[in-house]
Amino acid sequence: MVTIRLAEREDAGAIMEFQLGLALETENTHLDKLVLSKGISAVFDDPSKGTYYVAEYNGKVAGCFLITYEWSEWRNATIWWLQSVYVSAPYRGSGVFRHMYKHIMEMIANDSTVAGLRLYVDNTNERAQKVYKSLGMNGDHYHVFEKILR
């Protein structure tokens, strides 16, 4: 059974392990654990930065995601960004992400101040793209450009 709940500070260790795995698996990047730990704590300290959720599979933390916020004057509403999505390898293919997505979409449907959901995915992450497309999402509208300084 899959349940989705707000993450608690006690979940920070699992979130950190998930994010280390996510960076390595998707971008072949080794994150600095101290920087990551401080970044995760910053979200718990300041809810304006975002909100973590965890997915539990039969009572065990199996994945997580982070919702961050973008104001859209075009829609006079907030767009949620789905970030830091990770499902631990033993739980992949068991519907954990689909439950996460369903939970997010139900929250959006019940909140008139939120217009929709966006996410970004690495161009080479074909598996994730296939999952997102199967849920009715598309990547046809925008390309994300970035310039990271740190």
C-alpha positions, 0 to 999 in steps of 0.5 A: 500500500502506498501513502503520501504524506508531508515530510517531517524533519526526521525524514531529512536523512532519507531525503538526502540519500534519495537526492544523492542517488538522484544526482548520481543516476540522472546527471552522474553528479556527486553532490557535496553532502554538507551543502545538500544537508543545509539545502534540505534543512533550509526547506524545512526552516523556510516553507516559502522555499518549498514543501517536501513529501514522502511516499511510503510503501507498506510503511517504509519510506520509498520516495520523495518529491519537493514542490516549489512555487512560481507566480504566474501573472498570466494566470493570476495563480501559482504554478507548482514545480515538481522537483527532487523526485525520487523513488528508491530502486526496490520500489520502482515499477510498483506504482509509487510515482503514480501515487505521488502524481495522483496525490499532487494533482488532487491537491492542485484540483482542490486549491483554486490558487494553483493553476497547474504543475511543471517539471523539468527532466534531463534530456537523456532521462528517457525512462522518466519522460516515458512515465510523464507522458503516460500520465498525460504530461507533455514537454512540447511547450517549453525548453528550460535554459540555465546558467548555473554559477555555483 
